[in-house]
Amino acid sequence: MRTQSTYSDTHDDALISPCIQQLKEAFNTSDNPTTLIDDFWAEVTAQGAPLVEPIDGDADYCFVTFLWRAKPGTQVEHVLVMVDTLTDKDREDHLERHLMQPIAETDVWYKTYRLRHDHRARYQFYVDDGTRPPFKIEAGKTRPGWISVLQDAIADPLNPRTFPATRLQPVTSILELPNAPASLWQYGPAKVSGEVVEHVVASEVLSNERPVWVYTPPGYTPEQTYGVLVLLDGNVWQPMLTVSQTLDALIAEGLIPPLVAVMPSSIDLEIRWQEMTCSAPFVDFLRDELLPWARENWSMTDDPARTIISGQSLGGLTSAYAAFMAPEVFGNVLSLSGSFWWRSDSAYDLEAEWLSHQFAITPKRDVRFYVAAGLQEWHLLQTNRHLRDVLLAKGYELTYKEYNGGHDYLCWSQATPDGLVELTRHWADSE
């Protein structure tokens, strides 16, 4: 199956929106250019940014123009547009492709992209105007340098739609083009809410302890045995993204059955890297310590057919690995942008895509999969497609989806409810 990437020619410096071209021409001939620019900003403020315009003769793509209004009294040197994954692809060698251009003698800065009508992404601006460290083009060449840029970037003040802060980024802005699929994440708050309580769980296996958030659904009663969702990176999904509200809404709409969600923290980035790269001790913790602790305190099933493990990026890899190692516990995997490129670091096995190979050479487990990845994930898309092909060849029950976006919590927030609906669809049959 071939899918068209939106990445080609999105960063062409020759791209300019019709609106901006008209503004330039009018400014050069106007008798009252100040009023012209003020009127432009008034219109942008009323309709919101970025600008989205059709392309003559191209029904599938549109011009998307990001805008920055220079503040009075500041000297703007650079404005970097940071569209999730699109900008990341160029950060090491071609970051200049994502710098805005000014309209001379005005406070207007702009950058135009050509994107497919169904694109979805978070974005930010890094504004070098003396209010933060000066922008350096080489910042993108190292991960620490890029993280510092992410953490000093700001949301688009002309766009009222924002996405909550995550582990590495402050609040970001939302880009959703007209044909981006509607999301179950967008349901409004449910009339009744479940309960979320934070606990601390110690592990003898891992010699550490971590916060764990446990969600119980509205009307929870110990007389009922509930299905289970183990959601990795709980320190992002609950305190930052408030996934409990999504679970409330899905349950209220009858789209998923009431369930208990156990959401362990990944503690920090160093420990996350150690534990979420096909780590057998981490699976031992999930199977032998975390879930037994949870079942002692809440009425949860031990049926793998009604137990989901879910994660994104390294968490997607770990979810699949946990089901591979412990299918008697985890009968459902929800993997988003899984890092299936990962290779074993042992001296005798340096093969890339190690886990996909393990699924290929071992007998089929009784596990169902929901796997999703973004068309903009240049370094992950092919390995997710390879896992898809391996699982189908082995006869696994699999739902596989691709969305037009990147390695992005906004996209994962849209895909998680879809995956939960799909994986819980047959739970009633196994009760």
C-alpha positions in Angstrom: 0.0 0.0 0.0 1.5 3.3 -1.0 0.7 6.5 0.8 1.7 10.0 -0.3 3.8 12.1 2.0 2.9 15.7 2.5 6.5 16.6 3.1 7.7 17.2 -0.5 7.9 20.9 -1.3 6.4 22.0 2.0 9.5 24.1 2.7 10.0 25.8 -0.7 11.0 29.4 -0.1 9.1 30.3 -3.3 5.8 29.4 -1.8 3.8 32.5 -0.9 0.1 32.7 0.0 -2.2 34.7 -2.3 -3.2 36.7 0.8 0.3 37.7 1.6 1.1 38.5 -2.0 -1.9 40.8 -2.3 -0.9 42.5 1.0 2.6 43.1 -0.3 1.3 44.6 -3.5 -1.2 46.7 -1.8 1.3 48.0 0.8 3.6 49.2 -2.0 0.9 51.3 -3.6 -1.2 52.3 -0.6 -1.7 55.9 0.3 -2.3 54.8 3.9 -0.1 51.7 4.5 -0.5 51.9 8.3 -4.3 51.5 8.1 -3.8 48.7 5.5 -1.6 46.7 7.9 -3.9 47.4 10.9 -6.9 46.2 8.9 -5.0 43.0 7.9 -4.2 42.2 11.5 -7.8 42.9 12.5 -9.0 40.4 10.0 -6.5 37.8 11.1 -7.5 38.3 14.7 -11.1 37.8 13.8 -10.7 34.6 11.8 -7.7 33.2 13.7 -4.3 31.9 12.4 -2.7 30.3 10.6 -4.2 31.4 7.2 -5.5 28.5 5.2 -6.1 29.1 1.4 -7.0 26.9 -1.5 -4.4 26.2 -4.3 -5.7 26.7 -7.8 -5.8 23.3 -9.6 -4.9 21.3 -6.5 -7.9 19.9 -4.7 -5.9 17.8 -2.2 -3.5 20.5 -0.8 -3.7 24.0 0.5 -1.5 26.9 1.5 -1.0 27.2 5.2 0.6 30.5 6.3 1.9 31.1 9.8 2.1 34.7 11.0 3.9 36.7 13.7 3.2 40.3 14.6 6.3 42.0 15.9 5.7 43.8 19.1 6.3 47.6 19.2 9.7 48.5 20.6 11.2 45.1 19.8 13.8 44.2 17.2 13.0 40.9 15.7 16.0 39.0 14.2 14.4 35.6 13.5 11.1 33.8 13.9 11.3 30.0 13.6 8.2 28.0 12.8 8.2 24.7 14.7 5.6 22.4 13.2 5.8 19.1 14.9 7.9 16.6 12.9 7.9 18.7 9.7 10.5 21.1 11.3 12.2 18.2 13.2 13.1 16.6 9.9 15.2 19.6 8.9 16.6 20.5 12.3 20.1 19.1 11.8 20.9 20.5 8.4 18.2 22.7 7.0 16.5 24.5 9.9 16.7 27.8 7.9 13.9 26.4 5.7 11.5 27.1 8.6 12.4 30.7 9.3 9.7 33.3 8.7 10.2 36.2 6.3 9.3 39.8 7.1 7.4 42.2 4.9 9.7 45.2 4.9 8.7 48.3 6.8 5.8 46.4 8.5 5.3 44.3 11.6 4.3 41.3 9.5 6.3 38.1 9.5 5.1 35.0 7.6 6.0 31.5 6.4 3.9 29.5 3.9 3.7 25.7 3.6 1.9 23.5 1.1 0.1 20.8 3.2 -2.5 18.2 2.5 -6.0 19.1 3.6 -6.0 16.4 6.4 -2.8 17.5 8.2 -2.9 17.7 12.0 0.0 18.9 14.2 1.0 21.0 17.1 3.2 24.0 16.5 5.2 26.8 18.2 7.3 29.8 17.4 10.8 30.7 18.6 10.9 34.4 18.4 14.3 36.0 18.6 13.4 39.5 19.7 15.6 40.1 22.7 13.1 38.5 25.2 14.8 35.0 25.1 18.2 33.7 24.2 19.3 34.6 20.6 18.4 32.0 18.0 21.3 29.9 16.6 20.8 27.8 13.5 23.1 25.2 14.8 20.8 24.6 17.9 19.0 21.9 16.0 22.2 19.8 15.4 22.1 18.2 18.9 19.2 16.9 21.0 20.0 19.1 24.0 20.2 22.2 21.8 16.8 21.3 20.2 15.2 20.7 23.5 16.3 24.1 24.7 14.7 25.7 21.7 11.4 23.7 22.3 11.3 24.8 25.9 11.7 28.5 25.1 9.2 28.4 22.2 5.8 29.9 22.5 2.3 29.2 21.3 0.8 31.3 18.5 -1.0 34.2 20.1 -3.2 34.5 17.0 -4.6 31.0 17.4 -7.0 30.4 20.3 -6.7 26.6 20.0 -4.0 25.3 22.3 -2.7 21.9 23.4 -1.5 21.3 27.0 2.2 21.3 28.0 3.9 17.9 27.8 7.2 16.5 29.2 9.5 18.5 26.9 7.3 21.3 25.6 5.2 24.1 27.1 1.7 24.9 25.7 1.5 24.6 21.9 -0.9 25.6 19.3 -3.1 23.3 17.2 -3.1 23.0 13.4 -6.0 21.0 12.1 -6.8 21.4 8.4 -10.4 21.0 7.2 -10.2 17.3 6.2 -8.4 16.1 9.4 -10.5 13.2 10.7 -12.9 14.0 13.5 -11.7 12.7 16.8 -13.4 11.0 19.7 -11.0 13.0 21.9 -13.1 16.1 21.0 -16.2 15.0 23.0 -17.2 17.5 25.6 -16.9 16.8 29.3 -19.1 14.0 30.6 -21.9 14.8 33.0 -20.4 12.4 35.5 -16.8 11.8 36.2 -14.8 8.9 37.4 -12.2 9.1 40.1 -8.4 9.5 39.7 -6.1 8.9 42.6 -2.3 9.1 42.6 -0.4 6.4 44.5 3.3 5.5 44.9 4.3 2.0 44.0 7.7 0.5 44.9 9.3 -2.2 42.8 11.8 -4.8 44.2 12.4 -5.9 40.6 13.5 -2.5 39.4 14.8 -1.1 42.7 12.8 2.1 42.4 9.4 3.6 43.0 7.1 5.7 40.9 3.8 7.5 40.9 0.9 5.5 39.5 -2.5 7.1 38.7 -5.5 4.9 38.9 -8.8 5.8 37.2 -12.0 4.2 38.3 -15.1 4.8 36.1 -18.3 6.6 37.2 -20.4 4.3 39.3 -17.5 2.0 40.2 -18.5 -0.8 42.5 -16.3 -3.7 43.8 -19.2 -6.0 43.0 -18.4 -5.7 39.3 -15.2 -6.9 37.7 -13.8 -4.3 35.3 -11.6 -4.5 32.2 -8.1 -3.0 32.5 -6.1 -0.4 30.6 -2.4 -0.1 31.5 -1.4 3.2 30.0 2.4 3.8 30.0 3.8 7.3 30.6 1.0 8.0 33.0 2.9 11.1 34.2 2.0 12.7 30.8 -1.3 11.2 30.1 -3.0 12.1 33.3 -1.5 15.1 35.1 -0.8 16.9 31.8 -3.4 15.6 29.2 -6.1 14.6 31.7 -6.9 11.4 29.8 -9.5 10.6 32.5 -11.9 13.1 30.9 -11.6 11.2 27.6 -12.4 7.9 29.3 -15.4 9.5 31.1 -16.7 10.8 27.7 -16.2 7.5 25.9 -17.9 5.6 28.7 -20.8 8.1 28.8 -21.3 7.8 25.0 -21.4 4.0 25.3 -18.3 3.7 23.0 -16.3 1.7 25.5 -17.3 -0.3 28.6 -16.4 1.0 32.0 -12.8 0.1 32.8 -10.1 0.7 35.3 -7.0 2.5 34.0 -3.6 2.0 35.7 -1.1 4.6 34.6 2.4 4.2 35.8 4.9 7.1 35.6 8.0 6.6 33.5 9.8 8.7 36.2 12.4 10.5 34.0 13.9 10.3 30.5 16.9 8.3 31.5 14.9 5.7 33.3 12.3 5.7 30.5 15.0 4.8 28.1 16.3 2.0 30.3 12.8 0.5 31.0 11.1 1.0 27.7 13.6 -0.7 25.3 12.4 -4.3 25.5 13.3 -4.6 29.1 12.4 -8.0 30.6 12.6 -6.6 34.2 10.1 -3.9 33.3 7.7 -6.5 32.1 8.2 -8.4 35.3 7.3 -5.3 37.2 4.1 -4.8 35.2 3.1 -8.4 35.4 4.3 -9.5 38.9 4.1 -6.3 40.9 2.0 -3.5 39.4 -1.1 -5.5 38.3 -1.2 -7.7 41.4 -1.0 -4.5 43.6 -3.9 -3.0 41.5 -6.0 -6.1 41.7 -5.6 -6.2 45.5 -7.1 -2.7 45.7 -9.6 -2.6 42.8 -12.0 -5.1 41.2 -10.1 -5.8 38.0 -10.2 -8.7 35.7 -7.2 -11.1 35.2 -8.5 -12.1 31.7 -6.0 -11.1 29.1 -8.8 -10.7 26.5 -10.0 -7.7 28.6 -6.6 -6.2 29.4 -5.0 -3.5 27.2 -1.5 -2.2 27.4 -1.0 1.1 25.6 1.8 3.5 24.8 3.4 5.8 22.3 6.9 5.9 20.8 9.1 3.8 23.2 5.8 3.1 25.0 4.4 1.6 21.8 7.4 -0.7 21.5 7.1 -1.7 25.2 3.4 -2.4 24.9 4.1 -4.9 22.0 7.0 -6.3 23.9 5.0 -6.8 27.1 2.3 -8.8 25.1 5.1 -10.8 23.4 6.6 -11.7 26.8 3.4 -12.0 28.8 0.4 -12.8 26.5 -1.2 -14.6 29.5 -1.6 -11.1 31.0 -1.8 -8.6 28.1 -4.2 -9.7 25.4 -4.5 -6.4 23.7 -1.9 -3.9 22.4 -2.5 -0.3 21.6 0.7 1.0 19.9 1.0 4.6 18.7 4.1 5.5 16.7 5.9 2.5 18.2 9.7 2.7 18.1 10.0 -0.6 16.3 13.4 0.5 14.8 14.9 -0.5 18.1 17.6 -3.1 18.0 19.0 -5.3 20.8 22.2 -4.0 22.2 23.6 -7.3 23.2 26.9 -8.3 21.8 25.5 -11.2 19.9 22.4 -9.5 18.5 22.7 -6.1 16.9 19.8 -6.5 14.5 17.5 -3.6 13.9 13.7 -4.1 14.3 14.5 -6.8 16.8 10.9 -7.2 18.1 9.3 -7.5 14.7 11.8 -10.3 14.0 10.8 -12.0 17.2 7.2 -12.0 16.3 8.1 -13.4 12.9 10.1 -16.4 14.2 8.0 -17.4 17.1 4.5 -19.1 17.3 1.6 -16.7 17.3 0.4 -15.5 20.6 -3.3 -14.9 21.5 -3.0 -11.1 21.3 -5.0 -8.4 19.4 -3.3 -5.3 18.1 -4.2 -1.7 17.3 -1.2 -0.1 15.6 -1.1 3.5 14.3 1.6 5.7 12.9 1.9 9.1 11.2 2.7 9.7 7.5 5.2 12.4 8.5 7.2 10.0 10.8 10.0 9.6 8.3 12.1 7.4 10.7 9.2 5.3 12.1 6.7 4.8 9.4 8.5 2.1 7.5 9.2 0.1 10.6 5.6 0.3 11.7 4.5 -0.9 8.3 7.0 -3.8 8.6 5.5 -4.8 11.9 2.0 -4.6 10.3 3.1 -7.0 7.6 4.7 -9.4 10.0 1.7 -9.5 12.3 -0.7 -10.1 9.3 1.5 -12.8 7.9 1.5 -14.6 11.3 -2.3 -14.4 11.5 -2.7 -11.8 14.3 -5.9 -9.9 14.6 -4.8 -6.4 13.7 -6.2 -2.9 13.1 -3.6 -0.7 11.4 -4.1 3.0 10.7 -2.0 5.8 9.3 -2.8 9.5 10.0 -1.5 12.6 8.3 0.7 13.9 11.2 3.9 13.2 13.0 5.4 12.0 16.3 2.9 14.2 18.2 0.9 14.0 21.3 -1.9 15.8 19.5 -2.1 12.9 17.0 -1.7 10.3 19.8 -4.5 12.0 21.7 -6.8 11.5 18.6 -5.7 7.9 18.0 -6.0 6.6 21.6 -9.8 6.8 21.8 -10.1 5.2 18.4 -7.9 2.3 19.6 -9.8 1.8 22.8 -13.1 1.6 21.0 -11.6 -0.9 18.6 -10.0 -3.1 21.2 -12.9 -3.2 23.6 -15.5 -3.9 20.9 -15.6 -7.6 21.7 -15.1 -7.5 25.5 -18.7 -8.4 26.1 -18.0 -11.7 24.4 -15.3 -12.7 26.8 -17.1 -11.7 30.1 
